[in-house]
């Protein structure tokens, strides 16, 4: 007989919906050592929160996040709030002995991220970060292929996360305010591809150089009064070069002003024995080149990562039935529950220490851009 994992969710908007769906679906499709129970949801807007909790089946709701984060009947606290709230909420939960799953980036600033990492090291609770692109079957398969040595030594990594929704008419939400978000496209998008590149390659970044950050749009319409404008204080685009521990050379680019692009999270990796390509706009497909084949057979192979032998895919539908964005959250929820229950996840789960490493790379890129110099990771503590 399985026990329950009682969850408190902080946040009720985009990520609140995504996480609620993930927790709700995981137990229906995966064999889990514990069953997730939606115990309590917390957010500031009582009117929205009441309907949100009813829609997803949360047992109760509160506008006091500390009440939810420290509730005696809760074992795991899920932080899905804006970046500037992550540190306070996660630290309180960890000090109460809870497991904590936090949205990415770990925090809005390196100092906050460090405080979270340190709190995690002192706590009896486990930590997890929602870098959900690791849970895309094609990306998890790429990680496995590299770990099997199919690419050999890695030479090049090219990663770009391009979105086109952030034009001048996009409202001045918290994502465009540095005091709330920390950064713009950098923390929102580069955080994902930094984690994904290190996850797939199995190597860490050791140096950042040639970075540039730019804000194209200085004012945006206020959400509650579009006729008035307010300052946009975050980057719109950040690009940088990086060197990995094994010597691979990498490029990273993030923007929310890629007109004509919806949500293209792209990565391409070239090694001595093969290469891989992935684009989230075709998320069920992984392209693979095998340089060990005879030259007359050389060519890119498109793998439809929906077979039962592919990571996560076997828990869902018959081969050829595609998965979507929402499945990545259910896949991660299942892996978190396995980890809390003492079982191994399908592929490695990032914890606060891993996410702090990603935050250090993000900080190194900003320092490189502002000082026009290479930054060794040893310089970012």
Order of alpha helices (4+ residues) and beta strands (2+ residues): beta-alpha-beta-alpha-beta-alpha-beta-alpha-beta-alpha-beta-alpha-beta-alpha-alpha-beta-beta-beta-beta-beta-beta-beta-beta-beta-alpha-alpha-beta
